[in-house]
Amino acid sequence: MLTNLHQESLLIKDIALKNLVIHLAIAIQQTRKNSGYPPVASAHKDHPF
């Protein structure tokens, strides 16, 4: 059985990993936009971030 501390640690790692993936996707979009390629997801073009 996992301790609460261990569960929190796993949760933090999971959130950090998801944030990393999101930032990576945004970075790829920005790079493609700057290079003249169409962005991966056009759904986010209305948002400033």
PEJOWO-V787727 format. One record per helix or strand. SS is the DSSP state (h for helix, s for strand). FROM is the first residue (numbers start at 1). TO is the last residue. If there is no record, write none. Layout:
# PEJOWO-V787727
[[SS	FROM	TO] [SS	FROM	TO]]
This chain:
# PEJOWO-V787727
[[h	4	35] [h	42	44]]
